[in-house]
Amino acid sequence: MQVLIVEDEDLAVKKLSKTLLAIDPDLEIAGVTDSIRATVDWLREQPAPDLIFMDIELADGQSFEIFNRIEVTSPVI
């Protein structure tokens, strides 16, 4: 399973990554983005991940704006 993490706090990324890999060692963190723009760019350039973990409040606005800019086909948590 490939996962994208959308989070602008490094500590939260580390904790979430550690927890996910403890649950499923075969899981792959396909990418980590920290802003709306970086996430939209990543989703345009990369194959869709199997799952997205998305923080609501990012440094450049609320992550809901991502859905206004690009069609997200992956499940989002």
PDB file with one MODEL, atoms N, CA, C and O in Angstrom:
MODEL        1
ATOM      1  N   MET A   1       0.849  -1.178   0.000  1.00  0.00           N
ATOM      2  CA  MET A   1       0.000   0.000   0.000  1.00  0.00           C
ATOM      3  C   MET A   1       0.891   1.236   0.000  1.00  0.00           C
ATOM      4  O   MET A   1       1.845   1.332   0.772  1.00  0.00           O
ATOM      5  N   GLN A   2       0.568   2.167  -0.866  1.00  0.00           N
ATOM      6  CA  GLN A   2       1.303   3.428  -0.937  1.00  0.00           C
ATOM      7  C   GLN A   2       0.471   4.549  -0.321  1.00  0.00           C
ATOM      8  O   GLN A   2      -0.720   4.692  -0.597  1.00  0.00           O
ATOM      9  N   VAL A   3       1.133   5.337   0.519  1.00  0.00           N
ATOM     10  CA  VAL A   3       0.456   6.372   1.292  1.00  0.00           C
ATOM     11  C   VAL A   3       1.117   7.725   1.043  1.00  0.00           C
ATOM     12  O   VAL A   3       2.341   7.830   0.964  1.00  0.00           O
ATOM     13  N   LEU A   4       0.290   8.744   0.923  1.00  0.00           N
ATOM     14  CA  LEU A   4       0.763  10.132   0.878  1.00  0.00           C
ATOM     15  C   LEU A   4       0.392  10.786   2.198  1.00  0.00           C
ATOM     16  O   LEU A   4      -0.748  10.677   2.649  1.00  0.00           O
ATOM     17  N   ILE A   5       1.344  11.461   2.818  1.00  0.00           N
ATOM     18  CA  ILE A   5       1.088  12.200   4.054  1.00  0.00           C
ATOM     19  C   ILE A   5       1.144  13.687   3.736  1.00  0.00           C
ATOM     20  O   ILE A   5       2.140  14.188   3.214  1.00  0.00           O
ATOM     21  N   VAL A   6       0.061  14.385   4.058  1.00  0.00           N
ATOM     22  CA  VAL A   6      -0.016  15.835   3.865  1.00  0.00           C
ATOM     23  C   VAL A   6      -0.033  16.464   5.254  1.00  0.00           C
ATOM     24  O   VAL A   6      -1.057  16.452   5.937  1.00  0.00           O
ATOM     25  N   GLU A   7       1.097  17.006   5.661  1.00  0.00           N
ATOM     26  CA  GLU A   7       1.262  17.510   7.032  1.00  0.00           C
ATOM     27  C   GLU A   7       2.419  18.498   7.047  1.00  0.00           C
ATOM     28  O   GLU A   7       3.469  18.235   6.462  1.00  0.00           O
ATOM     29  N   ASP A   8       2.231  19.626   7.708  1.00  0.00           N
ATOM     30  CA  ASP A   8       3.288  20.641   7.742  1.00  0.00           C
ATOM     31  C   ASP A   8       4.094  20.648   9.038  1.00  0.00           C
ATOM     32  O   ASP A   8       4.965  21.501   9.211  1.00  0.00           O
ATOM     33  N   GLU A   9       3.828  19.730   9.939  1.00  0.00           N
ATOM     34  CA  GLU A   9       4.589  19.633  11.185  1.00  0.00           C
ATOM     35  C   GLU A   9       5.455  18.372  11.150  1.00  0.00           C
ATOM     36  O   GLU A   9       4.941  17.256  11.085  1.00  0.00           O
ATOM     37  N   ASP A  10       6.771  18.565  11.195  1.00  0.00           N
ATOM     38  CA  ASP A  10       7.711  17.449  11.075  1.00  0.00           C
ATOM     39  C   ASP A  10       7.488  16.364  12.127  1.00  0.00           C
ATOM     40  O   ASP A  10       7.550  15.174  11.817  1.00  0.00           O
ATOM     41  N   LEU A  11       7.234  16.768  13.355  1.00  0.00           N
ATOM     42  CA  LEU A  11       7.038  15.789  14.422  1.00  0.00           C
ATOM     43  C   LEU A  11       5.815  14.919  14.141  1.00  0.00           C
ATOM     44  O   LEU A  11       5.854  13.709  14.362  1.00  0.00           O
ATOM     45  N   ALA A  12       4.744  15.515  13.660  1.00  0.00           N
ATOM     46  CA  ALA A  12       3.532  14.755  13.330  1.00  0.00           C
ATOM     47  C   ALA A  12       3.806  13.771  12.196  1.00  0.00           C
ATOM     48  O   ALA A  12       3.315  12.642  12.223  1.00  0.00           O
ATOM     49  N   VAL A  13       4.583  14.190  11.203  1.00  0.00           N
ATOM     50  CA  VAL A  13       4.945  13.295  10.091  1.00  0.00           C
ATOM     51  C   VAL A  13       5.730  12.101  10.625  1.00  0.00           C
ATOM     52  O   VAL A  13       5.459  10.961  10.249  1.00  0.00           O
ATOM     53  N   LYS A  14       6.693  12.357  11.492  1.00  0.00           N
ATOM     54  CA  LYS A  14       7.519  11.281  12.040  1.00  0.00           C
ATOM     55  C   LYS A  14       6.682  10.305  12.863  1.00  0.00           C
ATOM     56  O   LYS A  14       6.831   9.091  12.729  1.00  0.00           O
ATOM     57  N   LYS A  15       5.800  10.837  13.718  1.00  0.00           N
ATOM     58  CA  LYS A  15       4.966   9.974  14.560  1.00  0.00           C
ATOM     59  C   LYS A  15       4.004   9.144  13.716  1.00  0.00           C
ATOM     60  O   LYS A  15       3.850   7.944  13.945  1.00  0.00           O
ATOM     61  N   LEU A  16       3.356   9.779  12.741  1.00  0.00           N
ATOM     62  CA  LEU A  16       2.411   9.059  11.889  1.00  0.00           C
ATOM     63  C   LEU A  16       3.133   7.993  11.070  1.00  0.00           C
ATOM     64  O   LEU A  16       2.656   6.863  10.966  1.00  0.00           O
ATOM     65  N   SER A  17       4.261   8.338  10.499  1.00  0.00           N
ATOM     66  CA  SER A  17       5.035   7.372   9.711  1.00  0.00           C
ATOM     67  C   SER A  17       5.437   6.175  10.562  1.00  0.00           C
ATOM     68  O   SER A  17       5.299   5.027  10.139  1.00  0.00           O
ATOM     69  N   LYS A  18       5.930   6.448  11.752  1.00  0.00           N
ATOM     70  CA  LYS A  18       6.356   5.379  12.658  1.00  0.00           C
ATOM     71  C   LYS A  18       5.182   4.469  13.013  1.00  0.00           C
ATOM     72  O   LYS A  18       5.324   3.247  13.009  1.00  0.00           O
ATOM     73  N   THR A  19       4.039   5.050  13.316  1.00  0.00           N
ATOM     74  CA  THR A  19       2.851   4.273  13.672  1.00  0.00           C
ATOM     75  C   THR A  19       2.379   3.421  12.500  1.00  0.00           C
ATOM     76  O   THR A  19       2.086   2.237  12.665  1.00  0.00           O
ATOM     77  N   LEU A  20       2.307   4.027  11.314  1.00  0.00           N
ATOM     78  CA  LEU A  20       1.850   3.290  10.135  1.00  0.00           C
ATOM     79  C   LEU A  20       2.770   2.118   9.816  1.00  0.00           C
ATOM     80  O   LEU A  20       2.297   1.023   9.510  1.00  0.00           O
ATOM     81  N   LEU A  21       4.075   2.339   9.886  1.00  0.00           N
ATOM     82  CA  LEU A  21       5.024   1.272   9.581  1.00  0.00           C
ATOM     83  C   LEU A  21       5.036   0.185  10.655  1.00  0.00           C
ATOM     84  O   LEU A  21       5.343  -0.970  10.361  1.00  0.00           O
ATOM     85  N   ALA A  22       4.704   0.542  11.891  1.00  0.00           N
ATOM     86  CA  ALA A  22       4.595  -0.460  12.953  1.00  0.00           C
ATOM     87  C   ALA A  22       3.387  -1.362  12.708  1.00  0.00           C
ATOM     88  O   ALA A  22       3.429  -2.557  12.999  1.00  0.00           O
ATOM     89  N   ILE A  23       2.318  -0.786  12.176  1.00  0.00           N
ATOM     90  CA  ILE A  23       1.107  -1.556  11.877  1.00  0.00           C
ATOM     91  C   ILE A  23       1.311  -2.425  10.643  1.00  0.00           C
ATOM     92  O   ILE A  23       0.894  -3.582  10.617  1.00  0.00           O
ATOM     93  N   ASP A  24       1.953  -1.865   9.624  1.00  0.00           N
ATOM     94  CA  ASP A  24       2.161  -2.581   8.359  1.00  0.00           C
ATOM     95  C   ASP A  24       3.557  -2.276   7.821  1.00  0.00           C
ATOM     96  O   ASP A  24       3.756  -1.267   7.144  1.00  0.00           O
ATOM     97  N   PRO A  25       4.524  -3.145   8.119  1.00  0.00           N
ATOM     98  CA  PRO A  25       5.898  -2.905   7.672  1.00  0.00           C
ATOM     99  C   PRO A  25       6.053  -2.861   6.142  1.00  0.00           C
ATOM    100  O   PRO A  25       7.033  -2.314   5.636  1.00  0.00           O
ATOM    101  N   ASP A  26       5.101  -3.430   5.417  1.00  0.00           N
ATOM    102  CA  ASP A  26       5.163  -3.423   3.951  1.00  0.00           C
ATOM    103  C   ASP A  26       4.619  -2.136   3.347  1.00  0.00           C
ATOM    104  O   ASP A  26       4.749  -1.910   2.144  1.00  0.00           O
ATOM    105  N   LEU A  27       4.017  -1.300   4.167  1.00  0.00           N
ATOM    106  CA  LEU A  27       3.467  -0.029   3.699  1.00  0.00           C
ATOM    107  C   LEU A  27       4.595   0.861   3.177  1.00  0.00           C
ATOM    108  O   LEU A  27       5.702   0.853   3.716  1.00  0.00           O
ATOM    109  N   GLU A  28       4.309   1.617   2.138  1.00  0.00           N
ATOM    110  CA  GLU A  28       5.307   2.534   1.578  1.00  0.00           C
ATOM    111  C   GLU A  28       4.806   3.964   1.689  1.00  0.00           C
ATOM    112  O   GLU A  28       3.716   4.288   1.218  1.00  0.00           O
ATOM    113  N   ILE A  29       5.603   4.812   2.311  1.00  0.00           N
ATOM    114  CA  ILE A  29       5.298   6.241   2.339  1.00  0.00           C
ATOM    115  C   ILE A  29       5.737   6.776   0.977  1.00  0.00           C
ATOM    116  O   ILE A  29       6.923   7.006   0.743  1.00  0.00           O
ATOM    117  N   ALA A  30       4.773   6.969   0.086  1.00  0.00           N
ATOM    118  CA  ALA A  30       5.074   7.374  -1.293  1.00  0.00           C
ATOM    119  C   ALA A  30       5.525   8.824  -1.361  1.00  0.00           C
ATOM    120  O   ALA A  30       6.272   9.213  -2.259  1.00  0.00           O
ATOM    121  N   GLY A  31       5.059   9.621  -0.399  1.00  0.00           N
ATOM    122  CA  GLY A  31       5.436  11.021  -0.397  1.00  0.00           C
ATOM    123  C   GLY A  31       4.945  11.735   0.834  1.00  0.00           C
ATOM    124  O   GLY A  31       4.030  11.277   1.518  1.00  0.00           O
ATOM    125  N   VAL A  32       5.566  12.865   1.107  1.00  0.00           N
ATOM    126  CA  VAL A  32       5.154  13.759   2.194  1.00  0.00           C
ATOM    127  C   VAL A  32       5.132  15.162   1.612  1.00  0.00           C
ATOM    128  O   VAL A  32       6.122  15.620   1.042  1.00  0.00           O
ATOM    129  N   THR A  33       4.003  15.843   1.756  1.00  0.00           N
ATOM    130  CA  THR A  33       3.894  17.230   1.308  1.00  0.00           C
ATOM    131  C   THR A  33       3.475  18.085   2.488  1.00  0.00           C
ATOM    132  O   THR A  33       2.868  17.595   3.440  1.00  0.00           O
ATOM    133  N   ASP A  34       3.808  19.388   2.417  1.00  0.00           N
ATOM    134  CA  ASP A  34       3.552  20.247   3.574  1.00  0.00           C
ATOM    135  C   ASP A  34       2.725  21.483   3.252  1.00  0.00           C
ATOM    136  O   ASP A  34       2.603  22.386   4.079  1.00  0.00           O
ATOM    137  N   SER A  35       2.153  21.524   2.046  1.00  0.00           N
ATOM    138  CA  SER A  35       1.357  22.694   1.670  1.00  0.00           C
ATOM    139  C   SER A  35       0.325  22.304   0.617  1.00  0.00           C
ATOM    140  O   SER A  35       0.389  21.226   0.027  1.00  0.00           O
ATOM    141  N   ILE A  36      -0.622  23.203   0.397  1.00  0.00           N
ATOM    142  CA  ILE A  36      -1.629  22.973  -0.637  1.00  0.00           C
ATOM    143  C   ILE A  36      -0.945  22.853  -1.990  1.00  0.00           C
ATOM    144  O   ILE A  36      -1.184  21.903  -2.735  1.00  0.00           O
ATOM    145  N   ARG A  37      -0.105  23.810  -2.297  1.00  0.00           N
ATOM    146  CA  ARG A  37       0.564  23.830  -3.605  1.00  0.00           C
ATOM    147  C   ARG A  37       1.410  22.578  -3.827  1.00  0.00           C
ATOM    148  O   ARG A  37       1.345  21.966  -4.893  1.00  0.00           O
ATOM    149  N   ALA A  38       2.194  22.200  -2.836  1.00  0.00           N
ATOM    150  CA  ALA A  38       3.050  21.017  -2.973  1.00  0.00           C
ATOM    151  C   ALA A  38       2.216  19.753  -3.161  1.00  0.00           C
ATOM    152  O   ALA A  38       2.602  18.856  -3.910  1.00  0.00           O
ATOM    153  N   THR A  39       1.079  19.685  -2.484  1.00  0.00           N
ATOM    154  CA  THR A  39       0.211  18.515  -2.599  1.00  0.00           C
ATOM    155  C   THR A  39      -0.422  18.439  -3.981  1.00  0.00           C
ATOM    156  O   THR A  39      -0.450  17.372  -4.594  1.00  0.00           O
ATOM    157  N   VAL A  40      -0.926  19.557  -4.472  1.00  0.00           N
ATOM    158  CA  VAL A  40      -1.520  19.588  -5.814  1.00  0.00           C
ATOM    159  C   VAL A  40      -0.467  19.195  -6.849  1.00  0.00           C
ATOM    160  O   VAL A  40      -0.745  18.394  -7.741  1.00  0.00           O
ATOM    161  N   ASP A  41       0.725  19.747  -6.738  1.00  0.00           N
ATOM    162  CA  ASP A  41       1.805  19.400  -7.668  1.00  0.00           C
ATOM    163  C   ASP A  41       2.134  17.914  -7.593  1.00  0.00           C
ATOM    164  O   ASP A  41       2.288  17.256  -8.622  1.00  0.00           O
ATOM    165  N   TRP A  42       2.240  17.386  -6.380  1.00  0.00           N
ATOM    166  CA  TRP A  42       2.566  15.972  -6.198  1.00  0.00           C
ATOM    167  C   TRP A  42       1.499  15.093  -6.842  1.00  0.00           C
ATOM    168  O   TRP A  42       1.819  14.142  -7.555  1.00  0.00           O
ATOM    169  N   LEU A  43       0.232  15.412  -6.591  1.00  0.00           N
ATOM    170  CA  LEU A  43      -0.862  14.604  -7.139  1.00  0.00           C
ATOM    171  C   LEU A  43      -0.929  14.683  -8.664  1.00  0.00           C
ATOM    172  O   LEU A  43      -1.356  13.725  -9.309  1.00  0.00           O
ATOM    173  N   ARG A  44      -0.523  15.787  -9.237  1.00  0.00           N
ATOM    174  CA  ARG A  44      -0.495  15.915 -10.705  1.00  0.00           C
ATOM    175  C   ARG A  44       0.647  15.102 -11.319  1.00  0.00           C
ATOM    176  O   ARG A  44       0.517  14.587 -12.430  1.00  0.00           O
ATOM    177  N   GLU A  45       1.750  14.990 -10.604  1.00  0.00           N
ATOM    178  CA  GLU A  45       2.963  14.390 -11.162  1.00  0.00           C
ATOM    179  C   GLU A  45       3.148  12.915 -10.836  1.00  0.00           C
ATOM    180  O   GLU A  45       3.885  12.219 -11.534  1.00  0.00           O
ATOM    181  N   GLN A  46       2.495  12.431  -9.792  1.00  0.00           N
ATOM    182  CA  GLN A  46       2.713  11.057  -9.324  1.00  0.00           C
ATOM    183  C   GLN A  46       1.451  10.212  -9.526  1.00  0.00           C
ATOM    184  O   GLN A  46       0.347  10.748  -9.624  1.00  0.00           O
ATOM    185  N   PRO A  47       1.623   8.891  -9.588  1.00  0.00           N
ATOM    186  CA  PRO A  47       0.436   8.025  -9.606  1.00  0.00           C
ATOM    187  C   PRO A  47      -0.338   8.193  -8.294  1.00  0.00           C
ATOM    188  O   PRO A  47       0.254   8.448  -7.245  1.00  0.00           O
ATOM    189  N   ALA A  48      -1.640   8.049  -8.361  1.00  0.00           N
ATOM    190  CA  ALA A  48      -2.475   8.211  -7.162  1.00  0.00           C
ATOM    191  C   ALA A  48      -2.067   7.198  -6.096  1.00  0.00           C
ATOM    192  O   ALA A  48      -1.913   6.013  -6.394  1.00  0.00           O
ATOM    193  N   PRO A  49      -1.891   7.653  -4.859  1.00  0.00           N
ATOM    194  CA  PRO A  49      -1.578   6.715  -3.776  1.00  0.00           C
ATOM    195  C   PRO A  49      -2.831   5.922  -3.404  1.00  0.00           C
ATOM    196  O   PRO A  49      -3.944   6.273  -3.796  1.00  0.00           O
ATOM    197  N   ASP A  50      -2.629   4.861  -2.651  1.00  0.00           N
ATOM    198  CA  ASP A  50      -3.762   4.054  -2.197  1.00  0.00           C
ATOM    199  C   ASP A  50      -4.552   4.756  -1.098  1.00  0.00           C
ATOM    200  O   ASP A  50      -5.745   4.503  -0.926  1.00  0.00           O
ATOM    201  N   LEU A  51      -3.888   5.635  -0.360  1.00  0.00           N
ATOM    202  CA  LEU A  51      -4.514   6.318   0.769  1.00  0.00           C
ATOM    203  C   LEU A  51      -3.768   7.621   1.039  1.00  0.00           C
ATOM    204  O   LEU A  51      -2.550   7.697   0.874  1.00  0.00           O
ATOM    205  N   ILE A  52      -4.514   8.646   1.458  1.00  0.00           N
ATOM    206  CA  ILE A  52      -3.914   9.931   1.809  1.00  0.00           C
ATOM    207  C   ILE A  52      -4.282  10.270   3.251  1.00  0.00           C
ATOM    208  O   ILE A  52      -5.455  10.244   3.621  1.00  0.00           O
ATOM    209  N   PHE A  53      -3.273  10.586   4.060  1.00  0.00           N
ATOM    210  CA  PHE A  53      -3.489  11.124   5.400  1.00  0.00           C
ATOM    211  C   PHE A  53      -3.271  12.625   5.290  1.00  0.00           C
ATOM    212  O   PHE A  53      -2.175  13.070   4.949  1.00  0.00           O
ATOM    213  N   MET A  54      -4.313  13.414   5.577  1.00  0.00           N
ATOM    214  CA  MET A  54      -4.259  14.844   5.303  1.00  0.00           C
ATOM    215  C   MET A  54      -4.622  15.661   6.539  1.00  0.00           C
ATOM    216  O   MET A  54      -5.712  15.515   7.093  1.00  0.00           O
ATOM    217  N   ASP A  55      -3.704  16.516   6.961  1.00  0.00           N
ATOM    218  CA  ASP A  55      -3.977  17.485   8.016  1.00  0.00           C
ATOM    219  C   ASP A  55      -4.930  18.541   7.454  1.00  0.00           C
ATOM    220  O   ASP A  55      -4.886  18.830   6.258  1.00  0.00           O
ATOM    221  N   ILE A  56      -5.766  19.106   8.273  1.00  0.00           N
ATOM    222  CA  ILE A  56      -6.711  20.123   7.792  1.00  0.00           C
ATOM    223  C   ILE A  56      -6.028  21.474   7.662  1.00  0.00           C
ATOM    224  O   ILE A  56      -6.130  22.122   6.620  1.00  0.00           O
ATOM    225  N   GLU A  57      -5.336  21.904   8.701  1.00  0.00           N
ATOM    226  CA  GLU A  57      -4.688  23.223   8.697  1.00  0.00           C
ATOM    227  C   GLU A  57      -3.249  23.105   8.225  1.00  0.00           C
ATOM    228  O   GLU A  57      -2.412  22.494   8.890  1.00  0.00           O
ATOM    229  N   LEU A  58      -2.973  23.694   7.078  1.00  0.00           N
ATOM    230  CA  LEU A  58      -1.613  23.745   6.553  1.00  0.00           C
ATOM    231  C   LEU A  58      -1.132  25.189   6.588  1.00  0.00           C
ATOM    232  O   LEU A  58      -1.931  26.106   6.776  1.00  0.00           O
ATOM    233  N   ALA A  59       0.148  25.392   6.410  1.00  0.00           N
ATOM    234  CA  ALA A  59       0.713  26.745   6.505  1.00  0.00           C
ATOM    235  C   ALA A  59       0.092  27.709   5.498  1.00  0.00           C
ATOM    236  O   ALA A  59      -0.032  28.902   5.775  1.00  0.00           O
ATOM    237  N   ASP A  60      -0.296  27.199   4.337  1.00  0.00           N
ATOM    238  CA  ASP A  60      -0.842  28.081   3.297  1.00  0.00           C
ATOM    239  C   ASP A  60      -2.365  28.009   3.164  1.00  0.00           C
ATOM    240  O   ASP A  60      -2.916  28.458   2.159  1.00  0.00           O
ATOM    241  N   GLY A  61      -3.047  27.452   4.165  1.00  0.00           N
ATOM    242  CA  GLY A  61      -4.513  27.428   4.153  1.00  0.00           C
ATOM    243  C   GLY A  61      -5.056  26.072   4.564  1.00  0.00           C
ATOM    244  O   GLY A  61      -4.312  25.196   5.005  1.00  0.00           O
ATOM    245  N   GLN A  62      -6.355  25.913   4.412  1.00  0.00           N
ATOM    246  CA  GLN A  62      -6.996  24.649   4.763  1.00  0.00           C
ATOM    247  C   GLN A  62      -6.862  23.658   3.614  1.00  0.00           C
ATOM    248  O   GLN A  62      -6.989  24.020   2.444  1.00  0.00           O
ATOM    249  N   SER A  63      -6.607  22.418   3.963  1.00  0.00           N
ATOM    250  CA  SER A  63      -6.364  21.396   2.948  1.00  0.00           C
ATOM    251  C   SER A  63      -7.573  21.145   2.050  1.00  0.00           C
ATOM    252  O   SER A  63      -7.431  20.556   0.979  1.00  0.00           O
ATOM    253  N   PHE A  64      -8.757  21.583   2.470  1.00  0.00           N
ATOM    254  CA  PHE A  64      -9.945  21.413   1.625  1.00  0.00           C
ATOM    255  C   PHE A  64      -9.771  22.116   0.280  1.00  0.00           C
ATOM    256  O   PHE A  64     -10.407  21.738  -0.704  1.00  0.00           O
ATOM    257  N   GLU A  65      -8.919  23.128   0.235  1.00  0.00           N
ATOM    258  CA  GLU A  65      -8.652  23.852  -1.013  1.00  0.00           C
ATOM    259  C   GLU A  65      -8.049  22.926  -2.080  1.00  0.00           C
ATOM    260  O   GLU A  65      -8.201  23.167  -3.277  1.00  0.00           O
ATOM    261  N   ILE A  66      -7.376  21.885  -1.641  1.00  0.00           N
ATOM    262  CA  ILE A  66      -6.794  20.923  -2.585  1.00  0.00           C
ATOM    263  C   ILE A  66      -7.883  20.341  -3.476  1.00  0.00           C
ATOM    264  O   ILE A  66      -7.678  20.153  -4.675  1.00  0.00           O
ATOM    265  N   PHE A  67      -9.045  20.054  -2.888  1.00  0.00           N
ATOM    266  CA  PHE A  67     -10.147  19.447  -3.642  1.00  0.00           C
ATOM    267  C   PHE A  67     -10.745  20.412  -4.658  1.00  0.00           C
ATOM    268  O   PHE A  67     -11.366  19.977  -5.628  1.00  0.00           O
ATOM    269  N   ASN A  68     -10.569  21.708  -4.453  1.00  0.00           N
ATOM    270  CA  ASN A  68     -11.029  22.706  -5.422  1.00  0.00           C
ATOM    271  C   ASN A  68     -10.069  22.831  -6.603  1.00  0.00           C
ATOM    272  O   ASN A  68     -10.454  23.295  -7.677  1.00  0.00           O
ATOM    273  N   ARG A  69      -8.834  22.421  -6.403  1.00  0.00           N
ATOM    274  CA  ARG A  69      -7.807  22.601  -7.439  1.00  0.00           C
ATOM    275  C   ARG A  69      -7.556  21.361  -8.286  1.00  0.00           C
ATOM    276  O   ARG A  69      -7.112  21.464  -9.430  1.00  0.00           O
ATOM    277  N   ILE A  70      -7.841  20.187  -7.725  1.00  0.00           N
ATOM    278  CA  ILE A  70      -7.544  18.941  -8.432  1.00  0.00           C
ATOM    279  C   ILE A  70      -8.505  17.851  -7.970  1.00  0.00           C
ATOM    280  O   ILE A  70      -8.949  17.848  -6.822  1.00  0.00           O
ATOM    281  N   GLU A  71      -8.820  16.933  -8.869  1.00  0.00           N
ATOM    282  CA  GLU A  71      -9.666  15.803  -8.492  1.00  0.00           C
ATOM    283  C   GLU A  71      -8.815  14.801  -7.721  1.00  0.00           C
ATOM    284  O   GLU A  71      -7.786  14.333  -8.207  1.00  0.00           O
ATOM    285  N   VAL A  72      -9.260  14.487  -6.528  1.00  0.00           N
ATOM    286  CA  VAL A  72      -8.553  13.527  -5.682  1.00  0.00           C
ATOM    287  C   VAL A  72      -9.341  12.224  -5.730  1.00  0.00           C
ATOM    288  O   VAL A  72     -10.496  12.174  -5.308  1.00  0.00           O
ATOM    289  N   THR A  73      -8.714  11.171  -6.246  1.00  0.00           N
ATOM    290  CA  THR A  73      -9.413   9.896  -6.409  1.00  0.00           C
ATOM    291  C   THR A  73      -9.101   8.901  -5.297  1.00  0.00           C
ATOM    292  O   THR A  73      -9.764   7.869  -5.186  1.00  0.00           O
ATOM    293  N   SER A  74      -8.116   9.196  -4.488  1.00  0.00           N
ATOM    294  CA  SER A  74      -7.726   8.304  -3.393  1.00  0.00           C
ATOM    295  C   SER A  74      -8.575   8.581  -2.160  1.00  0.00           C
ATOM    296  O   SER A  74      -9.019   9.711  -1.955  1.00  0.00           O
ATOM    297  N   PRO A  75      -8.808   7.552  -1.331  1.00  0.00           N
ATOM    298  CA  PRO A  75      -9.464   7.800  -0.051  1.00  0.00           C
ATOM    299  C   PRO A  75      -8.596   8.716   0.813  1.00  0.00           C
ATOM    300  O   PRO A  75      -7.368   8.642   0.774  1.00  0.00           O
ATOM    301  N   VAL A  76      -9.247   9.576   1.589  1.00  0.00           N
ATOM    302  CA  VAL A  76      -8.540  10.554   2.422  1.00  0.00           C
ATOM    303  C   VAL A  76      -8.963  10.388   3.874  1.00  0.00           C
ATOM    304  O   VAL A  76     -10.147  10.273   4.191  1.00  0.00           O
ATOM    305  N   ILE A  77      -7.965  10.379   4.740  1.00  0.00           N
ATOM    306  CA  ILE A  77      -8.218  10.351   6.184  1.00  0.00           C
ATOM    307  C   ILE A  77      -7.688  11.645   6.752  1.00  0.00           C
ATOM    308  O   ILE A  77      -7.778  11.873   7.958  1.00  0.00           O
TER     309      ILE A  77
ENDMDL
END
